Amino acid sequence: QVQLVESGGGLVQPGGSLTLSCAASGSGFSIDTMAWYRQAPGKERESVAVITSGGSTNYADSVKGRFTISRDNAENTVYLQMNSLKPEDTAVYYCKAIAKRLALSYQYWGQGTQVTVSS
């Protein structure tokens, strides 16, 4: 099993910044792709940003130029730096990790952290 522990959510004013962190732990697994998703009330969960183990990244159009995903492979931690936040960024943000063991891949999710952008 792999556990994902997220932190860094909270309340921020429009135009402000937040950084989310997600630490993965679990013996016998190697962490491959990591990603951030979000789910706003009444909406489906959507992909926000993805980063491979090699550092390649991909972003949703709605966050390009404002959000930056990064990772520390030694610590199995992924970060999401969020700048110029907008009210429409309000959502529960979830971390996802693809973990590999013995040539098999497994998908794990964090518990979610609330981000609220409001004045």
BAFI-3210 file (N, C-alpha, C; in Angstrom, 3 decimals, decimal comma, padded with zeros to 6 digits):
// residues 119
n [1|2|3|4|5|6|7|8|9|10|11|12|13|14|15|16|17|18|19|20|21|22|23|24|25|26|27|28|29|30|31|32|33|34|35|36|37|38|39|40|41|42|43|44|45|46|47|48|49|50|51|52|53|54|55|56|57|58|59|60|61|62|63|64|65|66|67|68|69|70|71|72|73|74|75|76|77|78|79|80|81|82|83|84|85|86|87|88|89|90|91|92|93|94|95|96|97|98|99|100|101|102|103|104|105|106|107|108|109|110|111|112|113|114|115|116|117|118|119]
n.u [000,825|000,353|000,576|-000,750|-000,211|-001,558|-001,046|-001,349|-003,554|-006,191|-007,665|-007,643|-007,171|-008,453|-006,065|-004,015|-001,572|-000,844|000,731|000,595|001,330|002,259|002,999|004,290|004,276|005,441|006,555|008,536|007,534|007,852|007,547|005,851|004,378|002,972|000,248|-002,025|-005,411|-008,657|-011,813|-014,676|-017,626|-020,493|-019,384|-017,444|-014,498|-011,398|-008,392|-005,552|-002,729|000,126|002,980|005,747|007,987|010,358|010,203|008,691|005,976|002,460|-000,366|-003,673|-005,592|-006,813|-005,182|-002,670|000,361|-000,168|-000,110|002,318|003,730|005,818|008,398|010,016|011,991|013,567|012,311|009,816|007,747|005,311|004,603|002,408|002,478|000,557|-000,381|-001,723|-004,425|-007,870|-011,394|-012,717|-010,938|-011,479|-011,885|-011,784|-008,658|-006,900|-004,313|-002,698|-001,058|000,908|002,022|004,578|005,211|006,867|006,492|003,867|001,292|-000,166|-002,800|-003,132|-004,846|-004,867|-006,322|-007,464|-007,491|-008,809|-009,172|-009,909|-010,848|-011,454|-012,741]
n.v [-001,204|002,285|005,384|008,626|011,836|014,920|018,473|022,003|023,398|025,927|029,132|031,833|035,081|036,428|036,544|035,829|033,432|029,941|026,970|023,603|020,407|016,984|014,014|010,854|007,553|004,231|001,019|-000,916|-000,021|001,888|005,243|006,572|008,453|011,479|013,512|016,311|016,772|018,295|019,032|020,750|021,946|020,222|019,586|017,552|015,633|016,962|016,957|018,774|019,222|017,394|015,359|013,562|010,869|011,576|014,269|015,595|017,725|018,551|020,630|021,714|023,792|025,892|026,584|027,069|028,870|029,972|028,039|025,774|022,638|020,452|018,172|016,189|013,684|012,151|012,397|011,536|013,360|015,627|018,858|021,697|024,749|027,516|030,394|033,735|033,267|032,467|032,932|030,812|028,756|027,551|024,599|021,105|019,756|017,052|014,677|012,415|009,335|007,176|004,082|001,642|-001,852|-004,839|-004,991|-004,294|-001,797|000,601|002,698|005,462|007,626|010,764|012,191|014,591|018,180|021,241|024,118|027,429|030,283|033,453|036,717]
n.w [000,000|-000,630|000,903|000,696|001,734|002,025|002,185|002,945|001,961|002,168|003,012|000,802|-000,576|-003,680|-006,295|-004,680|-003,350|-002,958|-001,764|-002,343|-000,920|-001,289|000,093|-000,546|000,711|001,269|001,430|-000,827|-003,195|-006,218|-007,034|-009,703|-012,103|-010,873|-009,802|-009,685|-008,964|-009,036|-007,478|-007,725|-006,008|-007,083|-009,506|-011,805|-010,981|-012,003|-013,958|-013,000|-013,011|-014,113|-013,487|-014,597|-013,611|-014,696|-014,847|-016,774|-017,589|-017,521|-018,019|-017,130|-019,277|-017,972|-015,861|-016,759|-016,786|-014,332|-012,317|-010,970|-011,148|-009,319|-008,208|-005,696|-006,036|-004,340|-001,926|-002,549|-003,000|-004,145|-005,399|-005,646|-006,803|-006,574|-008,089|-008,509|-007,850|-008,450|-007,821|-009,080|-008,833|-006,514|-004,748|-003,795|-003,597|-004,895|-004,584|-006,738|-007,276|-009,264|-008,595|-008,779|-008,643|-008,846|-011,676|-011,950|-011,946|-009,799|-008,645|-006,560|-004,274|-002,545|000,475|000,018|-000,002|001,038|-000,926|-000,866|-002,512|-001,909|-001,187]
ca.u [000,000|001,006|-000,216|-000,507|-000,618|-001,559|-001,089|-001,149|-004,776|-006,662|-008,421|-006,761|-007,883|-008,163|-004,752|-003,033|-000,827|-000,784|001,506|000,156|002,331|001,726|004,088|003,930|005,083|005,031|007,749|008,456|006,956|008,509|006,528|006,037|003,706|002,175|-000,647|-003,011|-006,756|-009,521|-013,245|-015,489|-018,986|-021,382|-018,642|-016,643|-013,075|-010,650|-006,938|-004,984|-001,339|000,723|004,431|006,288|009,175|011,453|010,033|007,824|004,761|001,322|-001,294|-004,968|-005,539|-007,314|-004,173|-001,375|000,917|-000,428|000,249|003,527|003,890|007,210|008,503|011,289|011,961|014,202|011,327|008,515|006,820|004,931|004,146|001,652|002,550|-000,595|-000,306|-002,822|-005,602|-009,162|-012,503|-013,053|-009,986|-011,980|-012,183|-010,972|-007,541|-006,478|-003,061|-002,746|000,244|001,005|003,112|004,898|005,818|006,914|005,975|002,457|001,053|-001,302|-003,179|-003,514|-005,340|-004,831|-007,619|-007,978|-007,295|-009,695|-008,642|-010,996|-010,374|-012,572|-012,429]
ca.v [000,000|003,596|006,434|009,982|012,820|016,252|019,604|023,306|024,076|026,970|030,261|032,858|036,095|036,424|037,082|035,296|032,221|028,811|025,814|022,306|019,349|015,628|013,085|009,449|006,605|002,847|000,229|-001,859|000,612|003,053|006,210|006,999|009,721|012,081|014,517|017,007|016,906|019,092|018,830|021,821|021,483|020,017|019,343|016,343|015,799|017,255|017,001|020,119|019,181|016,060|015,343|012,202|010,661|012,261|015,717|016,185|018,245|018,909|021,427|022,088|025,124|026,888|026,936|027,321|030,193|030,365|026,930|025,035|021,361|020,020|017,017|015,804|012,224|011,543|012,422|011,098|014,449|016,482|020,172|022,503|026,169|028,161|031,861|034,472|032,433|033,028|032,242|029,558|027,727|026,949|023,183|020,173|019,327|015,691|014,179|011,054|008,771|005,858|003,364|000,389|-002,917|-006,114|-004,792|-003,918|-000,402|000,831|004,102|005,854|008,993|011,371|012,424|015,869|019,367|022,289|025,427|028,389|031,593|034,356|037,947]
ca.w [000,000|-000,646|001,524|000,218|002,730|001,433|003,095|002,326|001,557|003,057|002,471|000,263|-001,344|-005,121|-006,600|-003,750|-003,684|-002,029|-002,228|-001,839|-000,883|-001,170|000,346|-000,737|001,468|001,084|001,131|-001,931|-004,374|-006,806|-007,427|-011,093|-012,359|-009,814|-010,393|-008,859|-009,496|-008,163|-007,656|-007,180|-005,683|-008,212|-010,738|-011,819|-010,689|-013,215|-013,850|-012,931|-013,451|-014,051|-013,633|-014,665|-012,776|-015,366|-014,733|-017,794|-016,979|-018,358|-017,226|-017,673|-019,873|-017,022|-014,852|-017,399|-016,499|-012,944|-011,426|-011,309|-010,456|-009,203|-007,331|-005,101|-006,155|-003,169|-000,837|-003,084|-002,698|-005,265|-004,966|-006,600|-006,499|-007,204|-008,046|-009,155|-007,641|-008,802|-007,126|-009,757|-008,420|-005,284|-004,933|-003,034|-004,435|-004,600|-005,129|-007,247|-007,597|-009,878|-007,945|-009,454|-007,849|-009,569|-013,038|-011,917|-011,574|-008,916|-008,546|-005,196|-004,105|-001,229|001,101|-000,451|000,822|000,546|-001,308|-001,040|-002,967|-001,655|-000,468]
c.u [000,861|000,051|000,216|-001,060|-000,439|-001,575|-001,001|-002,404|-005,169|-007,461|-007,445|-007,593|-007,564|-006,847|-003,649|-002,407|-000,947|000,110|000,980|001,313|001,635|002,913|003,583|004,852|004,535|006,216|007,498|007,885|007,890|007,401|006,822|005,376|002,919|001,362|-001,506|-004,321|-007,525|-010,984|-013,991|-016,887|-019,850|-020,703|-017,857|-015,191|-012,328|-009,161|-006,467|-003,567|-000,777|002,239|004,910|007,503|010,386|011,327|009,212|006,496|003,677|000,294|-002,641|-004,870|-005,915|-006,268|-002,808|-000,915|000,697|000,021|001,533|003,590|005,363|007,250|009,920|011,285|012,576|013,221|009,961|007,427|006,564|004,348|003,285|001,696|001,441|-000,505|-001,514|-004,137|-006,890|-010,261|-012,858|-012,032|-010,426|-012,430|-011,454|-009,911|-007,048|-005,153|-003,272|-001,346|000,081|002,237|003,311|005,585|005,728|006,189|004,482|002,334|-000,217|-001,546|-003,651|-003,921|-005,125|-006,244|-008,251|-007,711|-008,092|-008,916|-009,841|-010,408|-011,550|-012,076|-013,338]
c.v [001,256|004,598|007,785|010,954|014,208|017,323|020,898|024,025|025,164|028,020|031,337|033,836|035,970|037,140|036,549|034,005|031,189|027,752|024,566|021,314|018,009|014,679|011,660|008,563|005,201|002,015|-000,717|-001,296|001,693|003,965|006,711|008,361|010,180|013,224|015,165|017,084|017,845|018,808|019,944|021,288|021,368|019,727|018,047|016,661|015,998|017,284|018,441|020,128|017,781|016,206|013,900|012,084|011,356|013,768|016,369|016,582|018,532|019,600|021,564|023,511|026,211|027,336|027,231|028,749|030,671|029,304|026,271|023,763|020,993|018,831|016,847|014,285|011,533|011,443|011,922|012,112|015,274|017,766|020,807|023,948|026,857|029,667|032,473|033,705|033,195|032,304|030,903|028,448|027,039|025,521|022,388|019,642|017,967|015,384|012,743|010,589|007,410|005,190|002,025|-000,583|-004,194|-006,039|-004,490|-002,471|-000,282|002,331|004,401|007,322|009,464|011,676|013,740|016,996|020,519|023,560|026,334|029,748|032,560|035,595|038,099]
c.w [000,000|-000,003|000,975|001,253|002,144|002,520|002,295|001,873|002,542|002,328|002,014|-000,535|-002,829|-005,407|-005,720|-004,217|-002,572|-002,632|-001,549|-001,890|-000,745|-001,048|000,243|000,078|001,268|000,666|-000,031|-003,210|-004,905|-007,333|-008,829|-011,284|-011,129|-010,413|-009,320|-009,641|-008,560|-008,492|-006,943|-006,889|-006,933|-009,528|-010,632|-011,454|-012,006|-012,945|-013,886|-013,499|-013,218|-014,198|-013,619|-013,763|-013,386|-015,366|-015,822|-017,163|-018,017|-017,470|-017,926|-018,210|-018,868|-016,008|-015,460|-017,143|-015,082|-011,948|-011,920|-010,475|-010,444|-008,257|-006,827|-005,094|-004,942|-002,002|-001,277|-002,768|-003,954|-004,700|-006,063|-006,108|-007,283|-007,000|-008,753|-009,039|-007,910|-008,016|-007,777|-009,499|-007,129|-005,536|-003,865|-003,997|-003,945|-005,283|-005,610|-007,577|-008,260|-009,278|-008,631|-008,502|-008,650|-010,914|-013,082|-011,460|-010,751|-008,820|-007,127|-005,184|-002,670|-000,745|000,650|000,533|000,198|000,239|-001,582|-001,390|-002,864|-000,927|000,756]
res [q|v|q|l|v|e|s|g|g|g|l|v|q|p|g|g|s|l|t|l|s|c|a|a|s|g|s|g|f|s|i|d|t|m|a|w|y|r|q|a|p|g|k|e|r|e|s|v|a|v|i|t|s|g|g|s|t|n|y|a|d|s|v|k|g|r|f|t|i|s|r|d|n|a|e|n|t|v|y|l|q|m|n|s|l|k|p|e|d|t|a|v|y|y|c|k|a|i|a|k|r|l|a|l|s|y|q|y|w|g|q|g|t|q|v|t|v|s|s]
***
